[in-house]
Amino acid sequence: MASRLTNEATDTAPDLLPSTGRHRTTLFPRRRTTPRTARDFIAATLTEWGETSRLDDMRLCTSELVTNAVLHGAPVGRLVLVRVESLDEELRIEVHDSGENRPTQRVPEESAVDGRGLLIVAATADRWGVKERTGPGKCVWAAFDRIIETQGAAS
């Protein structure tokens, strides 16, 4: 079932979610190293697709969203699903976890060492949000408008 995140897969899963564009999905274990491996997955996929104009922004947002899923979303022993999608007008990252708590953007104290992840996502992505899943958990996503390069544009 597409909405269930289980312990059975370790690295990759078939593309389970409906899509109108090119997409790739991977399951990651709930570990401290998962944000780094998820960033690498996003970078490798987008590079393979030739979609590198927003690569740094997408890597940063992936790191923040996956970190939130690992720290606050995925219960111990569960997996985090990361999906990257290339649509006509945007590139999109989704991070699914089986936790029930919805993330909220907050303004941390100036001296706080954490709590800025969704502020970073909001400042970097063109849009972001949370959507419900069928079954346990939620999906937190970030969308990035395509940068259209025009030849011969006046400077």
TATA-V38963 format. One line per field, one symbol per residue. ss: DSSP state (H for helix, E for strand, - for the rest). phi: phi as a letter, one per 30 degrees, with the letter a starting at -180 (. if undefined). psi: psi as a letter, one per 30 degrees, with the letter a starting at -180 (. if undefined). A space follows every 10 residues. Layout:
# TATA-V38963
ss->???
phi->???
psi->???
This chain:
# TATA-V38963
ss->---------- -E-------- -EEEEEEEE- ---HHHHHHH HHHHHHHHH- ----HHHHHH HHHHHHHHHH HHH-----EE EEEEEE---E EEEEEEE--- ---------- ------HHHH HHHH--EEEE EE-----EEE EEEEE----- -----
phi->.ddccccdcc cbbddccdac bdabbbcbdd bdddeddded dddddddedi ccdceddddd deedddeddd dbcddeiccc ccbbbcceca cbcbbcbcdd dddbdbcdee ddcbjceddd dddcddaaab bdcdjdiabc bbcbddcccc diddc
psi->kffkjagele ellljfkklf aklkkkkklj lffeeeeeee eeeeeeeefg igfgeeeeee eeeeeeeeee efeklkfllk kkkkkjlefl kkkkjklgkf kkkkkljlle fkfaggefee eefelellak lllkalalkk lkkjkkjjkk kgkk.
